[in-house]
Amino acid sequence: MKSRHDGGGFGAPQAGRFDTIEADVPLVGAGVQARSGELAAAFAAARPFRHAVIPDFLDRALCERLLADFPDFEARHALNEMGKVGGKAVRMDVRDLSDSYRALDALLQTEAFLGLISRITGIPDLLYDPDYIGGGTHENRDGQGLDAHVDFNYHPRTRWHRRINLIVYLNHDWHEAWGGALELHADPWAEGSGQAVRIAPTFNTCALFETTEHSWHGFSAIRLPEAARARSRKSFAIYLYTRERPAEETAPPHGTIYVPDAMPATWEVGRRLDEADVGDARRRFSRLRTQLRYLYDRERQFGAQIQALERALAEARAAQRLPLQGYATQPRGVSGLWPDGWVGPDLSAALVPVRAAKALELEVWAPPQLAQGTELAIRLGAEQHAATLRPGARTTLRLPLKVATGSEALLEIRSVRTWTPSADGSSGDERALAFRLLDARLVH
């Protein structure tokens, strides 16, 4: 069987291939492949977003070995976003855990396995993540829950699109009253709706769902009885990716976005809070404060990055000059001209001819989106001019230059109309653009 991961490299998948790989997939439950068509139909029709619940997903013996080899809970693997020890431990170093986890890792990267998941989900060319970013073994202790969230949408190293979450649960005899059920939400912002699909984290059950900008999911807090307090909620997760994604499904890169849980529905005016209620309130406030602190720190980082980019942009624009051919110097930066040649509503530039020059010629192009064209009010030195640019056409502006050699001439161009690319949905570009400067030259 061919692997898509070999010594750190990645094989290039064949475009669009996912329904022609019919080889048996060792270590996957015997009935899964036979039911792939049925599972695909269920996945496509599922609400609140595309998903499937697959019992007996892995070979039973392999699943038992994974549970037996599940790593111990260690504080160093249970640090939350603020660097404090929490109730969730994650091990992403899957290949270092045991032979059983190495066998599982070998399975997950095979063409046959990825083809099977592609047939079920309808997403071709799925890519295995050897880094297991955010994946691997997950262990959650008593009291731990996970607020509804959507996941980060790009792999941080490869920049691939995140497409599928695949979670296999490793919990024998898990009782519904213990909580910990995976919850798929339509809209967690709609307080009090209570509408969610719940998937019990029972042994060898696979929860498979598409990762989108609306695939809200989390799990209810774990509440173990005293006799079972030593137990925990165990699972194994891997996230699958693609190099490309339909344009209508893409979004700017973002981290995981959480929606804090609402107040319990049973809390009403006049209710006397017991010890369990107070403990619940403390956990909720702790999670909320942790999330707010994380967002605050991230906003500070983003603010510093934006400030640095603005400073770099200002320095670049101060150094920007006309793309001028001919014998002249430009004593200072040009304003209103972007590095890609686009010109805003007002352009200002200074030039000093070092040889006698008759004229300044500018070759410009107006975008077709300016259906009526645009009028230009131009000043070069003491002379004023006017011109009209036709949409989608190149125009050469010949401007007489009446300054002495060694004297400064100020060029100013004001455009009556501009176009903003984001206004018609062609891009996210928010600039007001009048025309593009293709060339500038002095006629000596």
C-alpha positions as CSV (number, residue, x, y, z in Angstrom):
1,M,0.0,0.0,0.0
2,K,1.4,3.4,-1.0
3,S,2.0,6.1,1.7
4,R,1.5,9.8,1.3
5,H,4.2,10.6,3.9
6,D,7.7,9.3,3.4
7,G,10.5,10.6,5.5
8,G,9.0,14.1,5.9
9,G,8.0,14.5,2.2
10,F,4.5,14.6,0.8
11,G,3.3,12.8,-2.3
12,A,1.2,14.9,-4.7
13,P,-2.3,13.5,-4.8
14,Q,-4.0,13.1,-8.1
15,A,-6.6,15.8,-8.7
16,G,-10.1,14.8,-8.0
17,R,-9.4,11.2,-7.1
18,F,-11.4,9.8,-4.2
19,D,-14.0,7.4,-5.6
20,T,-11.7,4.9,-7.4
21,I,-9.6,3.6,-4.5
22,E,-11.4,0.4,-3.5
23,A,-8.6,-1.6,-1.9
24,D,-9.2,-3.0,1.6
25,V,-8.0,-0.8,4.4
26,P,-6.3,-2.8,7.1
27,L,-6.9,-1.8,10.7
28,V,-10.2,-0.2,9.8
29,G,-13.4,-1.9,11.1
30,A,-14.6,-4.6,8.7
31,G,-18.0,-3.0,8.1
32,V,-16.9,0.6,7.5
33,Q,-15.7,0.2,4.0
34,A,-18.7,-1.8,3.0
35,R,-21.0,0.9,4.3
36,S,-19.0,3.8,2.7
37,G,-21.8,4.7,0.3
38,E,-24.4,4.7,3.2
39,L,-22.1,6.8,5.3
40,A,-21.5,9.2,2.5
41,A,-25.2,9.8,2.1
42,A,-25.6,10.3,5.9
43,F,-22.6,12.7,5.9
44,A,-24.0,14.8,3.1
45,A,-27.5,15.1,4.6
46,A,-26.5,15.6,8.3
47,R,-27.4,18.8,10.2
48,P,-26.4,21.2,11.6
49,F,-23.5,20.7,9.3
50,R,-22.0,17.7,7.4
51,H,-20.9,14.9,9.7
52,A,-21.1,11.1,10.3
53,V,-21.0,9.0,13.4
54,I,-19.2,5.7,12.7
55,P,-19.3,2.9,15.3
56,D,-16.6,0.1,15.3
57,F,-14.4,2.4,13.3
58,L,-11.0,0.8,13.9
59,D,-10.1,-2.9,14.1
60,R,-11.2,-3.9,17.6
61,A,-7.8,-5.3,18.7
62,L,-6.0,-2.2,17.5
63,C,-8.4,0.0,19.4
64,E,-7.9,-2.0,22.6
65,R,-4.1,-1.6,22.3
66,L,-4.5,2.1,21.8
67,L,-6.4,2.4,25.0
68,A,-3.9,0.2,26.9
69,D,-1.0,2.3,25.6
70,F,-2.8,5.7,26.2
71,P,-0.2,8.0,27.8
72,D,-0.4,9.1,31.4
73,F,-1.8,12.5,32.2
74,E,1.2,14.8,32.7
75,A,1.1,18.5,33.7
76,R,3.6,19.5,31.0
77,H,1.1,18.3,28.3
78,A,-1.9,20.0,30.0
79,L,-1.0,23.7,29.7
80,N,-3.8,26.0,28.5
81,E,-3.6,29.1,26.4
82,M,-2.3,31.1,29.4
83,G,0.4,28.5,30.2
84,K,-1.4,27.2,33.3
85,V,-2.1,23.5,34.0
86,G,-5.7,22.6,33.1
87,G,-7.8,19.5,32.9
88,K,-6.9,18.6,29.4
89,A,-3.7,16.9,28.3
90,V,-2.7,16.5,24.6
91,R,0.1,14.4,23.1
92,M,0.9,15.3,19.5
93,D,4.1,13.2,19.4
94,V,2.0,10.2,18.3
95,R,4.8,8.1,16.7
96,D,6.8,8.2,20.0
97,L,4.0,6.7,22.1
98,S,4.0,3.0,21.3
99,D,4.0,0.4,18.5
100,S,0.2,0.6,18.4
101,Y,0.2,4.3,17.8
102,R,2.9,3.9,15.2
103,A,0.6,1.4,13.5
104,L,-2.3,3.9,13.6
105,D,-0.1,6.6,12.2
106,A,1.0,4.4,9.3
107,L,-2.6,3.7,8.5
108,L,-3.8,7.3,8.6
109,Q,-1.3,8.4,5.9
110,T,-2.1,5.7,3.4
111,E,-3.8,6.4,0.1
112,A,-6.4,3.8,0.8
113,F,-7.4,5.3,4.1
114,L,-7.5,8.8,2.8
115,G,-9.4,7.6,-0.2
116,L,-12.0,6.0,2.1
117,I,-12.5,9.2,4.1
118,S,-12.7,11.2,0.8
119,R,-15.5,8.8,-0.4
120,I,-17.4,9.3,2.8
121,T,-17.0,13.1,2.9
122,G,-17.0,13.9,-0.8
123,I,-13.8,16.0,-0.3
124,P,-11.0,14.8,-2.7
125,D,-7.2,14.9,-2.2
126,L,-7.2,14.9,1.6
127,L,-3.8,15.3,3.1
128,Y,-2.5,13.7,6.3
129,D,-0.8,16.0,8.9
130,P,2.4,14.4,10.2
131,D,2.7,17.2,12.7
132,Y,-0.7,16.4,14.3
133,I,-1.2,20.1,15.0
134,G,-3.9,20.2,17.7
135,G,-4.5,16.5,17.3
136,G,-3.1,13.2,18.8
137,T,-4.3,11.9,22.1
138,H,-6.7,14.0,24.1
139,E,-7.4,13.3,27.8
140,N,-10.0,15.3,29.7
141,R,-10.5,15.0,33.5
142,D,-13.5,15.5,35.7
143,G,-14.9,19.0,35.5
144,Q,-13.4,19.7,32.1
145,G,-15.6,20.8,29.2
146,L,-15.0,22.6,25.9
147,D,-17.0,25.6,24.9
148,A,-18.5,25.7,21.4
149,H,-16.0,26.8,18.9
150,V,-14.8,26.8,15.3
151,D,-11.3,25.6,14.7
152,F,-8.3,27.4,13.1
153,N,-8.6,27.2,9.4
154,Y,-5.1,26.9,8.0
155,H,-2.2,24.6,8.9
156,P,0.3,26.9,10.6
157,R,3.3,25.5,8.7
158,T,2.1,24.4,5.3
159,R,-0.8,26.9,5.0
160,W,-3.1,24.0,3.8
161,H,-6.8,24.4,4.3
162,R,-8.2,22.5,7.2
163,R,-11.1,20.4,6.0
164,I,-11.9,17.4,8.3
165,N,-11.9,16.6,12.0
166,L,-11.7,12.8,12.7
167,I,-12.0,11.8,16.3
168,V,-12.0,8.2,17.7
169,Y,-13.2,7.8,21.3
170,L,-11.5,5.3,23.7
171,N,-14.0,5.1,26.6
172,H,-15.5,1.8,27.7
173,D,-18.9,1.9,29.5
174,W,-19.3,5.6,29.4
175,H,-22.6,6.8,30.9
176,E,-24.6,9.6,29.4
177,A,-25.0,11.2,32.9
178,W,-21.2,11.7,33.0
179,G,-21.4,14.4,30.3
180,G,-18.5,14.8,27.8
181,A,-20.8,14.3,24.8
182,L,-19.5,15.9,21.6
183,E,-22.0,18.7,20.7
184,L,-22.5,20.0,17.2
185,H,-24.2,23.4,17.2
186,A,-26.1,25.3,14.6
187,D,-25.6,28.7,16.3
188,P,-24.1,28.8,19.8
189,W,-24.6,32.6,19.8
190,A,-28.4,32.0,20.0
191,E,-28.6,31.9,23.8
192,G,-31.2,29.4,25.1
193,S,-31.7,27.6,21.8
194,G,-30.3,24.4,23.2
195,Q,-30.2,22.9,19.7
196,A,-27.3,20.6,19.3
197,V,-26.5,17.1,18.0
198,R,-24.9,15.1,20.8
199,I,-22.5,12.2,20.1
200,A,-21.6,10.0,23.0
201,P,-17.8,9.4,23.4
202,T,-18.1,5.6,23.5
203,F,-15.4,3.2,22.7
204,N,-14.3,2.9,19.1
205,T,-16.9,5.4,17.9
206,C,-15.6,7.8,15.2
207,A,-17.0,11.4,14.9
208,L,-16.2,12.7,11.5
209,F,-17.2,16.2,10.5
210,E,-16.3,18.9,8.0
211,T,-14.3,21.9,9.3
212,T,-15.9,25.2,8.1
213,E,-16.6,28.7,9.4
214,H,-19.8,27.4,10.9
215,S,-18.9,24.0,12.2
216,W,-19.5,25.0,15.8
217,H,-18.7,22.1,18.2
218,G,-17.6,21.5,21.8
219,F,-18.5,19.1,24.6
220,S,-20.4,19.3,27.8
221,A,-18.6,19.3,31.1
222,I,-17.5,16.0,32.5
223,R,-19.3,15.1,35.8
224,L,-18.0,11.8,37.2
225,P,-19.4,10.1,40.3
226,E,-17.1,9.6,43.2
227,A,-16.7,5.9,42.4
228,A,-15.5,6.8,38.8
229,R,-13.5,9.9,39.7
230,A,-10.2,8.3,38.6
231,R,-11.5,7.9,35.1
232,S,-11.2,10.4,32.2
233,R,-12.5,11.1,28.8
234,K,-10.0,9.7,26.2
235,S,-9.9,10.2,22.5
236,F,-7.6,10.3,19.5
237,A,-7.9,13.1,16.9
238,I,-6.4,13.9,13.5
239,Y,-7.3,16.8,11.2
240,L,-7.1,16.4,7.4
241,Y,-6.3,19.1,4.9
242,T,-6.3,20.0,1.2
243,R,-4.1,22.3,-0.8
244,E,-7.0,24.2,-2.3
245,R,-10.6,25.0,-1.2
246,P,-13.6,26.4,-3.0
247,A,-13.4,30.2,-3.0
248,E,-16.8,30.6,-1.4
249,E,-15.7,28.6,1.6
250,T,-12.4,30.4,2.3
251,A,-11.9,33.0,5.0
252,P,-8.9,35.0,6.2
253,P,-6.6,33.0,8.6
254,H,-7.8,32.8,12.2
255,G,-7.2,30.9,15.3
256,T,-9.8,28.9,17.3
257,I,-12.9,31.0,18.1
258,Y,-14.8,30.2,21.2
259,V,-18.3,31.1,22.3
260,P,-18.6,31.0,26.2
261,D,-21.4,29.0,27.6
262,A,-24.6,30.8,28.7
263,M,-26.0,30.8,32.2
264,P,-27.5,27.4,33.1
265,A,-31.1,27.2,32.1
266,T,-32.1,26.0,35.6
267,W,-30.8,29.2,37.3
268,E,-33.8,31.4,38.0
269,V,-34.6,34.3,40.4
270,G,-34.9,32.9,43.9
271,R,-32.9,29.8,43.3
272,R,-30.5,28.9,46.2
273,L,-27.1,27.9,44.9
274,D,-25.6,24.8,46.3
275,E,-22.0,23.7,46.4
276,A,-22.2,22.1,42.9
277,D,-23.8,25.3,41.5
278,V,-21.0,27.5,42.9
279,G,-18.4,25.1,41.6
280,D,-20.0,25.3,38.2
281,A,-20.1,29.1,38.3
282,R,-16.4,29.3,39.2
283,R,-15.5,27.0,36.3
284,R,-17.5,29.1,33.9
285,F,-16.0,32.3,35.1
286,S,-12.5,30.8,35.0
287,R,-12.9,29.7,31.4
288,L,-14.4,33.0,30.4
289,R,-11.6,35.0,32.1
290,T,-9.0,32.7,30.5
291,Q,-10.5,33.3,27.1
292,L,-10.7,37.0,27.5
293,R,-7.1,37.2,28.7
294,Y,-6.0,35.1,25.7
295,L,-7.9,37.4,23.3
296,Y,-6.5,40.5,25.1
297,D,-2.9,39.2,24.7
298,R,-3.6,38.2,21.1
299,E,-5.0,41.7,20.4
300,R,-1.9,43.3,21.8
301,Q,0.2,41.1,19.6
302,F,-1.9,41.9,16.5
303,G,-1.8,45.6,17.4
304,A,2.0,45.5,17.6
305,Q,2.2,43.7,14.2
306,I,-0.2,46.2,12.6
307,Q,1.8,49.1,14.0
308,A,5.1,47.6,12.6
309,L,3.4,47.0,9.2
310,E,2.1,50.6,9.1
311,R,5.5,51.9,10.0
312,A,7.1,49.8,7.3
313,L,4.4,50.9,4.8
314,A,5.0,54.6,5.7
315,E,8.7,54.2,5.2
316,A,8.2,52.4,1.9
317,R,5.8,55.1,0.7
318,A,8.3,57.9,1.8
319,A,10.9,56.2,-0.3
320,Q,8.5,55.7,-3.3
321,R,9.5,57.6,-6.5
322,L,7.9,58.0,-9.9
323,P,9.2,55.3,-12.3
324,L,10.9,58.2,-14.2
325,Q,13.1,57.8,-17.3
326,G,15.3,60.7,-18.1
327,Y,17.8,63.1,-16.6
328,A,16.1,64.3,-13.4
329,T,16.3,63.8,-9.6
330,Q,13.3,63.4,-7.3
331,P,14.1,65.2,-4.0
332,R,11.4,63.6,-1.9
333,G,8.9,60.8,-1.9
334,V,5.8,60.7,-4.0
335,S,2.3,60.7,-2.3
336,G,-0.7,59.0,-3.8
337,L,1.2,56.3,-5.7
338,W,1.2,52.7,-4.5
339,P,4.1,50.4,-5.0
340,D,2.0,48.3,-7.5
341,G,1.6,51.4,-9.8
342,W,-2.0,52.3,-8.8
343,V,-2.7,55.9,-8.2
344,G,-5.2,57.3,-5.7
345,P,-7.4,60.3,-6.0
346,D,-4.5,62.7,-5.4
347,L,-1.0,62.3,-6.7
348,S,1.9,64.7,-5.8
349,A,5.6,64.3,-6.9
350,A,8.5,66.7,-7.2
351,L,11.2,66.4,-9.9
352,V,14.3,68.4,-10.7
353,P,15.6,68.1,-14.4
354,V,19.4,68.1,-14.6
355,R,19.3,68.6,-18.4
356,A,16.9,70.7,-20.4
357,A,13.6,69.0,-20.9
358,K,10.6,69.9,-23.1
359,A,7.9,67.8,-21.6
360,L,6.9,65.1,-19.1
361,E,5.1,62.1,-20.6
362,L,2.9,59.9,-18.5
363,E,1.4,56.6,-19.8
364,V,-1.6,55.7,-17.7
365,W,-4.4,53.1,-17.8
366,A,-7.9,53.6,-16.4
367,P,-9.8,50.5,-15.1
368,P,-12.9,49.4,-17.0
369,Q,-14.9,49.6,-13.7
370,L,-14.9,53.4,-14.1
371,A,-17.6,53.1,-16.7
372,Q,-17.7,56.9,-17.3
373,G,-14.0,57.3,-17.3
374,T,-12.5,60.0,-15.1
375,E,-11.4,63.6,-15.5
376,L,-8.0,64.7,-14.3
377,A,-7.0,68.1,-13.1
378,I,-3.2,68.4,-13.6
379,R,-0.7,71.0,-12.5
380,L,3.0,70.8,-13.5
381,G,5.0,73.7,-12.2
382,A,2.9,76.8,-13.0
383,E,1.0,75.2,-15.9
384,Q,-2.5,73.7,-15.5
385,H,-4.0,71.0,-17.7
386,A,-7.0,68.8,-17.9
387,A,-7.5,65.3,-19.4
388,T,-10.1,62.6,-19.6
389,L,-9.3,58.9,-19.3
390,R,-11.5,56.3,-21.0
391,P,-12.3,53.2,-19.1
392,G,-10.1,50.2,-20.0
393,A,-7.9,52.3,-22.3
394,R,-4.2,53.4,-22.2
395,T,-3.6,57.1,-22.5
396,T,-0.4,59.1,-23.0
397,L,-0.4,62.5,-21.3
398,R,2.2,64.9,-22.7
399,L,2.7,67.8,-20.3
400,P,4.9,70.7,-21.3
401,L,7.7,71.3,-18.8
402,K,8.6,74.9,-18.3
403,V,11.1,75.1,-15.6
404,A,14.8,75.9,-15.7
405,T,17.4,73.1,-15.4
406,G,18.1,72.5,-11.8
407,S,14.8,74.0,-10.6
408,E,12.1,72.0,-9.0
409,A,8.8,71.2,-10.7
410,L,5.8,70.0,-8.7
411,L,3.5,67.5,-10.4
412,E,-0.1,67.3,-8.9
413,I,-2.9,65.2,-10.4
414,R,-6.4,65.2,-8.9
415,S,-8.9,62.5,-10.2
416,V,-12.6,63.2,-10.2
417,R,-13.6,59.5,-9.9
418,T,-12.1,56.5,-8.2
419,W,-12.9,52.8,-8.0
420,T,-12.7,50.6,-4.9
421,P,-12.1,46.9,-5.8
422,S,-13.9,45.6,-2.6
423,A,-17.1,47.5,-3.6
424,D,-17.9,45.1,-6.5
425,G,-16.6,42.0,-4.6
426,S,-13.6,41.5,-7.0
427,S,-11.2,41.5,-4.0
428,G,-10.8,42.7,-0.4
429,D,-8.8,45.7,-1.6
430,E,-10.2,48.8,0.2
431,R,-8.1,51.4,-1.7
432,A,-9.7,54.2,-3.7
433,L,-8.0,53.9,-7.1
434,A,-8.2,56.3,-10.1
435,F,-5.8,54.9,-12.6
436,R,-2.5,52.9,-13.0
437,L,0.7,54.7,-13.9
438,L,2.5,52.5,-16.4
439,D,5.4,54.7,-17.4
440,A,6.9,58.2,-16.8
441,R,9.6,59.8,-19.0
442,L,11.2,63.2,-19.7
443,V,11.4,64.4,-23.3
444,H,14.7,66.2,-23.6
